[in-house]
Amino acid sequence: MVNLPAPVYFHGKVLYLTLTALLLHLRAMTKKSGLTAVKPTLLDKKFWQNFAKNIWEKKPLVLRNVKSALLEMGEAEIFDLLVLFSDRCRKLNNPEGFKFYIHGFKAEAEDVLQVLPEKSDKTLLGYHARMQALFKDYCLVCDELLTVNSKKQELLTEFTEELYRHVGFPNRFAEMGLYLGNYKKTPFGVHVDSCGVFSFPVSGVKKFRLWSGPYGKKNPGLDRTFKYAKYKKDSQLVEARAGDMVYWPSSEWHIAESDGSFSATWSLGVWVDQPHKEMVAQSLRNLIDTKLGPAGEEAMTSFRQLHDAAGEISELPNGYLKSIEVLQNLSQAELQESFLKAWMKHISLQGFKTLPLKSKPLKISKSAEIQLRHRKALILWQKSLTQKKNFYVSFGGHLLESASPKLLNTIKSLNAGKVCSLKGLYPQDLSLVQALANAGALA
């Protein structure tokens, strides 16, 4: 315990030390007692610039006492999210998004529903006490935690916006995962993912043992093993507590370790396993499907001859020749629009696998007044480059098309933060607005 200096009295009133004097005193007392004051780590522009240049996809990083809005997601908030998601799974009678391991063995789906957190547990430690009475070693994994809470996802979005600004937007997605329990080792052994991981402990001490990507490739015996004593000398052991952040690249082999004490940690995985060439191929798929028409659906290919007597192939079947002609006739506008639509649809998920949905979406009618669910989650749109009166709209991975000027003005007003009346919109416009509401865009 640190004792503060006695107050100074003047004319019967108490005058406390100035803030500067108090800080100096606390610093002196901390030094005297042997304690070490940990300076908060700010995730500011300077940090992200250095992270992108020297850390991202290069090496692990451990940060102490991180100052970030993400740290608002502590024990109580994580427990509330768990109960919300568990309640939804019980209501649907489907534990999808959860995995439960007992002594390293994965439980069947129907059994998982019986061991999910409940409101009566009150806290993460309350849930742990209930599970510990049943199992000596257990691990609960939740991969879809943020699908039940848009406000918490907004905190995550603030983090990812800065990350993406400096390292680029993921061609796949990012997703939040949660691991909790008293398991001594990750239930599926040493492994490597295709995502860079940011890990945030919220309860207990979390230890990760890491091996570099090149080392893992040279030592295939690491894969999924629980017995890695001979590899330990070449590993790095990192330890973190609530308030800390651990990062490791997608190539890093890893396993969590514990002495059997309870811990709860959530993580953000940013998947980096989809190259640009796949994005290009996906962007062109719908365009090619449209241009080829019925010919693109043929399951058998007519031909004059497969090859000559010497085995040489000197000609293509007619179907391929017609396809070449279709591709050669694609215009710059058609190609650009195809890429724009695919890119808009992709980024409308804000870099995540899924966006939170309301349990009861808004019912849209002509008398309704609507607004954006969140000011930063805009409804994306673009004008058609090939059909001048049309435009495309996207939110949450959905792509819609319209030619209504009134609807476009409504979307612009919504994105400007206004509350909008739907009077005067056509029935087809209302259907599109309902689709946006179903996707989670509106409040």
C-alpha positions in Angstrom: 0.0 0.0 0.0 1.3 3.5 -0.9 0.7 6.2 1.7 -0.1 9.6 0.4 1.5 12.7 2.0 -0.6 14.4 4.7 -2.7 17.4 3.6 -1.5 20.9 4.3 -3.9 23.1 6.4 -4.2 26.8 5.9 -6.8 29.0 7.8 -8.7 25.9 8.7 -9.0 24.6 5.1 -7.3 21.6 3.6 -4.9 22.4 0.6 -3.9 19.2 -1.3 -0.6 19.0 -3.1 -0.6 20.1 -6.7 -1.0 17.4 -9.3 2.6 17.7 -10.3 3.8 17.2 -6.7 1.5 14.3 -6.2 2.8 12.5 -9.3 6.4 13.1 -8.2 5.5 11.7 -4.8 3.9 8.6 -6.3 6.8 8.0 -8.6 9.2 8.2 -5.7 7.1 5.8 -3.6 6.8 3.4 -6.5 10.6 3.4 -6.9 11.1 3.0 -3.2 8.7 0.0 -3.0 10.4 -1.7 -5.9 7.2 -1.5 -8.1 7.5 -0.8 -11.8 5.1 1.6 -13.4 4.1 0.4 -16.9 3.6 3.3 -19.3 0.4 2.9 -21.4 0.9 1.8 -25.0 -1.0 4.1 -27.4 -2.2 2.6 -30.7 -1.7 5.9 -32.4 -0.6 6.8 -36.0 3.1 6.4 -35.1 2.4 3.0 -33.6 0.6 1.8 -36.7 3.2 3.2 -39.1 5.9 1.3 -37.3 3.7 -1.8 -37.0 3.0 -1.9 -40.7 6.7 -1.4 -41.6 8.4 -3.6 -39.1 5.9 -6.1 -37.5 3.0 -7.0 -39.7 3.5 -10.5 -41.2 7.1 -10.4 -40.1 7.4 -11.2 -36.3 5.4 -11.5 -33.1 4.8 -8.6 -30.8 3.7 -8.3 -27.1 2.4 -5.0 -25.8 1.7 -4.2 -22.2 -1.0 -1.9 -20.8 -2.5 -1.1 -24.1 -4.6 2.0 -24.3 -7.4 1.3 -26.7 -11.2 1.4 -26.8 -11.0 -2.4 -27.4 -10.1 -2.8 -23.8 -13.7 -1.8 -22.9 -14.4 -5.4 -23.8 -13.4 -6.8 -20.4 -14.7 -9.7 -18.4 -18.2 -8.4 -17.8 -18.7 -7.4 -21.5 -17.4 -10.7 -22.8 -19.7 -12.6 -20.5 -22.7 -10.6 -21.6 -21.9 -11.3 -25.2 -21.5 -15.0 -24.5 -24.8 -15.2 -22.8 -26.5 -13.3 -25.7 -25.0 -15.6 -28.2 -25.7 -18.7 -26.1 -29.4 -17.7 -25.7 -29.7 -17.3 -29.5 -28.2 -20.8 -30.0 -30.6 -22.3 -27.5 -33.5 -20.6 -29.1 -32.6 -21.9 -32.5 -31.5 -25.3 -31.0 -28.3 -24.9 -33.0 -24.9 -24.4 -31.4 -23.2 -23.3 -34.6 -20.4 -20.9 -33.8 -19.5 -22.7 -30.6 -17.1 -25.6 -30.1 -16.5 -27.4 -26.8 -13.6 -29.7 -25.9 -13.4 -32.1 -23.0 -9.9 -33.3 -22.2 -9.0 -32.4 -25.7 -11.9 -34.2 -27.4 -14.5 -32.3 -29.4 -18.0 -32.6 -28.0 -20.9 -33.4 -30.3 -23.1 -30.5 -31.4 -26.1 -31.7 -29.5 -24.0 -31.8 -26.3 -22.6 -28.3 -26.7 -26.0 -26.7 -26.0 -26.0 -28.3 -22.5 -22.7 -26.6 -21.5 -23.1 -23.0 -22.8 -23.0 -20.0 -20.5 -26.2 -18.9 -18.8 -27.2 -15.6 -17.2 -27.4 -17.4 -13.8 -23.6 -17.9 -14.0 -23.3 -14.2 -13.5 -19.6 -14.0 -14.5 -17.0 -15.8 -16.5 -15.6 -17.2 -13.2 -19.2 -18.3 -12.3 -19.4 -20.2 -15.6 -16.0 -21.7 -14.9 -17.0 -22.9 -11.5 -20.0 -24.7 -13.0 -17.8 -26.3 -15.7 -15.0 -27.2 -13.3 -17.4 -29.2 -11.2 -18.1 -31.3 -14.3 -14.8 -31.4 -16.2 -11.2 -31.3 -15.0 -10.1 -30.0 -18.4 -12.4 -28.1 -20.8 -12.2 -25.5 -23.5 -15.1 -23.4 -24.9 -14.5 -21.8 -28.3 -16.8 -19.2 -29.9 -16.1 -18.0 -33.5 -19.1 -15.8 -34.1 -19.4 -13.7 -30.9 -19.9 -10.3 -32.4 -22.9 -11.3 -34.5 -25.1 -10.4 -31.5 -23.9 -6.9 -30.7 -23.3 -4.1 -33.2 -22.0 -1.6 -30.5 -19.1 -3.9 -29.6 -18.3 -4.5 -33.3 -18.0 -0.7 -33.7 -15.1 -0.8 -31.2 -13.5 -3.5 -33.3 -14.1 -1.5 -36.4 -12.2 1.5 -35.0 -9.2 -0.8 -34.5 -9.4 -2.5 -37.9 -9.9 0.8 -39.7 -6.5 1.9 -38.5 -4.9 -1.5 -39.2 -6.3 -1.6 -42.7 -5.3 2.0 -43.5 -1.7 1.0 -42.9 -1.5 -2.7 -44.1 -4.3 -2.8 -46.7 -7.8 -4.3 -46.7 -8.0 -8.1 -46.4 -9.1 -10.0 -49.5 -10.9 -12.4 -47.2 -12.1 -11.1 -43.8 -11.4 -10.7 -40.1 -13.3 -12.5 -37.4 -13.4 -12.4 -33.6 -12.8 -15.6 -31.7 -13.0 -16.4 -28.0 -11.2 -19.1 -26.0 -11.9 -19.8 -22.4 -11.4 -22.7 -19.9 -8.8 -24.4 -17.8 -7.3 -26.5 -20.7 -3.6 -27.1 -20.4 -2.9 -27.0 -24.1 -4.9 -25.9 -27.2 -7.2 -28.9 -27.9 -6.0 -29.3 -31.4 -2.2 -29.1 -30.7 0.5 -27.0 -32.4 -0.9 -25.5 -35.5 -0.6 -22.7 -38.0 -3.5 -20.6 -39.3 -3.8 -18.5 -42.4 -4.5 -15.3 -40.4 -2.5 -12.8 -38.5 -3.8 -12.9 -34.9 -4.3 -10.1 -32.3 -5.0 -11.7 -28.9 -6.5 -9.9 -25.9 -6.7 -11.7 -22.5 -9.6 -10.6 -20.3 -9.1 -13.0 -17.4 -6.2 -15.0 -16.0 -2.8 -15.4 -17.5 -2.5 -16.5 -21.1 0.7 -18.1 -22.5 1.4 -18.8 -26.1 4.4 -20.8 -27.4 5.4 -19.7 -30.9 7.6 -21.1 -33.7 8.5 -19.2 -36.9 7.0 -20.2 -40.2 10.3 -21.4 -41.8 11.0 -23.5 -38.7 7.6 -25.1 -38.9 8.1 -26.1 -42.5 11.4 -27.7 -41.7 9.9 -29.6 -38.8 6.6 -31.2 -39.9 6.5 -33.1 -36.7 5.2 -30.0 -35.0 1.9 -30.2 -36.9 -1.0 -30.9 -34.5 1.3 -32.4 -31.9 1.0 -32.1 -28.1 4.5 -33.5 -27.5 7.0 -30.9 -28.5 9.7 -31.0 -25.9 12.4 -31.4 -28.5 11.3 -28.3 -30.3 10.9 -26.1 -27.2 14.5 -24.7 -27.3 13.6 -23.1 -30.7 10.3 -21.6 -29.6 9.3 -18.3 -28.1 7.0 -18.2 -25.0 4.9 -15.1 -24.6 2.8 -14.3 -21.6 -0.1 -11.8 -21.4 -2.7 -10.6 -18.9 -5.8 -8.4 -19.1 -4.7 -5.0 -20.6 -2.0 -6.6 -22.8 -2.1 -7.4 -26.5 -0.2 -10.2 -28.4 0.2 -10.3 -32.1 1.7 -13.0 -34.3 1.9 -13.4 -38.1 -0.2 -15.9 -40.2 2.9 -18.0 -40.7 3.6 -18.5 -37.0 3.1 -22.0 -35.5 1.6 -21.8 -32.1 -0.1 -23.4 -29.1 -1.6 -22.1 -25.9 -0.2 -23.4 -22.6 -1.5 -23.4 -19.1 -1.0 -24.9 -15.6 -4.7 -25.7 -15.5 -5.8 -22.2 -14.2 -8.8 -20.5 -15.8 -8.2 -18.0 -18.5 -10.4 -16.2 -21.1 -9.0 -14.6 -24.2 -10.6 -13.1 -27.3 -8.7 -12.6 -30.5 -9.1 -10.9 -33.9 -7.9 -13.1 -36.8 -7.2 -11.3 -40.1 -7.1 -13.9 -42.9 -4.5 -13.3 -45.5 -4.9 -16.5 -47.6 -6.7 -15.1 -50.6 -4.4 -13.7 -53.3 -5.4 -10.9 -55.7 -5.7 -13.2 -58.6 -8.6 -15.0 -56.9 -10.3 -11.6 -56.3 -9.9 -10.9 -60.0 -11.4 -14.3 -61.0 -14.4 -13.8 -58.6 -15.0 -10.3 -59.9 -15.3 -11.5 -63.5 -17.4 -14.6 -62.7 -20.8 -12.8 -62.8 -19.9 -10.9 -65.9 -18.8 -14.0 -67.8 -21.9 -15.9 -66.7 -24.1 -13.1 -68.1 -22.2 -12.7 -71.4 -22.0 -16.5 -72.2 -25.7 -17.0 -71.5 -27.1 -20.5 -72.1 -23.9 -21.6 -73.8 -22.1 -21.2 -70.5 -24.4 -23.8 -68.9 -23.5 -26.6 -71.4 -22.1 -29.6 -69.6 -20.9 -31.4 -72.8 -18.6 -29.9 -75.4 -19.1 -30.7 -79.1 -15.9 -31.1 -81.2 -14.8 -32.0 -84.7 -11.8 -34.1 -83.5 -10.0 -34.3 -80.2 -6.5 -34.6 -81.8 -4.8 -35.8 -84.9 -3.1 -39.2 -85.4 0.2 -37.9 -84.0 -1.6 -36.6 -80.8 -1.3 -32.9 -81.8 -4.2 -30.6 -80.8 -4.4 -27.9 -83.4 -7.9 -26.5 -82.9 -10.4 -25.5 -80.3 -14.0 -26.6 -80.2 -16.5 -24.1 -81.5 -17.8 -23.3 -78.0 -14.4 -22.1 -76.9 -14.0 -20.0 -80.0 -17.3 -18.3 -79.3 -16.2 -17.7 -75.7 -13.0 -16.0 -77.0 -15.1 -13.7 -79.1 -17.3 -12.8 -76.2 -14.3 -12.0 -74.0 -12.6 -9.9 -76.8 -15.8 -7.9 -77.1 -15.9 -6.9 -73.5 -15.7 -3.1 -73.1 -13.6 -1.1 -70.7 -16.8 0.1 -69.0 -18.1 -3.5 -68.6 -14.9 -4.7 -67.0 -14.6 -1.7 -64.7 -18.2 -2.0 -63.6 -17.7 -5.7 -62.8 -14.7 -5.0 -60.6 -16.4 -2.0 -58.9 -19.5 -4.1 -58.0 -17.4 -6.9 -56.6 -15.2 -4.5 -54.7 -18.2 -2.6 -53.3 -19.9 -5.8 -52.2 -16.6 -7.0 -50.6 -16.0 -3.9 -48.6 -19.6 -3.5 -47.6 -18.8 -6.1 -44.9 -16.3 -3.6 -43.4 -13.6 -6.3 -43.5 -15.4 -8.8 -41.4 -16.8 -12.3 -42.0 -20.3 -11.2 -40.9 -22.0 -8.1 -39.5 -24.4 -8.2 -36.5 -28.1 -8.6 -37.3 -31.1 -7.5 -35.3 -33.1 -10.3 -33.8 -36.2 -8.5 -35.3 -35.4 -6.5 -38.5 -37.4 -3.4 -39.1 -40.7 -3.8 -41.0 -40.6 -1.2 -43.8 -43.8 0.6 -44.9 -44.6 3.9 -46.5 -45.2 5.5 -43.2 -41.9 4.5 -41.6 -39.0 6.8 -40.8 -35.6 5.3 -41.0 -31.9 6.1 -40.2 -28.6 4.4 -40.3 -27.9 1.9 -37.6 -24.4 3.4 -37.2 -23.0 6.6 -38.7 -19.7 4.9 -39.8 -21.5 1.9 -41.4 -22.6 3.6 -44.6 -24.8 2.2 -47.3 -22.4 1.9 -50.3 -23.6 2.8 -53.8 -22.2 3.4 -57.3 -23.7 4.5 -60.6 -23.8 2.0 -63.4 -21.2 2.5 -66.1 -23.2 0.5 -68.7 -26.8 1.5 -67.9 -26.9 5.2 -67.3 -30.1 5.4 -65.3 -29.2 2.5 -62.9 -27.1 2.4 -59.8 -26.0 -0.4 -57.4 -26.4 -0.5 -53.6 -24.5 -2.7 -51.1 -24.5 -3.4 -47.4 -23.3 -6.4 -45.4 -22.3 -8.4 -48.5 -25.5 -7.8 -50.4 -25.6 -6.2 -53.8 -28.9 -4.6 -55.1 -29.8 -2.7 -58.2 -32.2 0.2 -58.8 -33.1 3.0 -61.2 -35.1 5.2 -58.8 -33.7 8.7 -58.3 -35.9 9.1 -55.1 -34.3 6.0 -53.6 -30.8 7.2 -54.4 -31.6 10.6 -52.7 -32.9 8.7 -49.7 -29.7 6.7 -49.4 -27.6 9.8 -49.7 -29.6 11.5 -46.9 -29.2 8.4 -44.7 -25.5 8.4 -45.2 -25.5 12.1 -44.2 -27.0 11.2 -40.9 -30.5 12.2 -41.5 -33.8 10.6 -40.5 -35.7 9.8 -43.7 -39.4 9.4 -44.5 -40.3 6.8 -47.0 -43.3 8.6 -48.3 -43.3 8.9 -52.1 -41.1 5.8 -52.7 -42.4 3.2 -55.1 -43.2 -0.4 -54.0 -40.0 -1.7 -55.6 -38.0 1.0 -53.7 -39.6 -0.2 -50.4 -38.6 -3.7 -51.2 -35.0 -2.7 -51.6 -35.1 -0.7 -48.3 -36.5 -3.8 -46.6 -33.5 -5.8 -47.9 -31.2 -3.2 -46.5 -33.0 -3.4 -43.1 -32.7 -7.2 -43.2 -29.0 -6.8 -43.8 -28.7 -4.7 -40.7 -28.1 -1.3 -42.2 -31.0 0.6 -40.6 -32.2 1.5 -37.1 
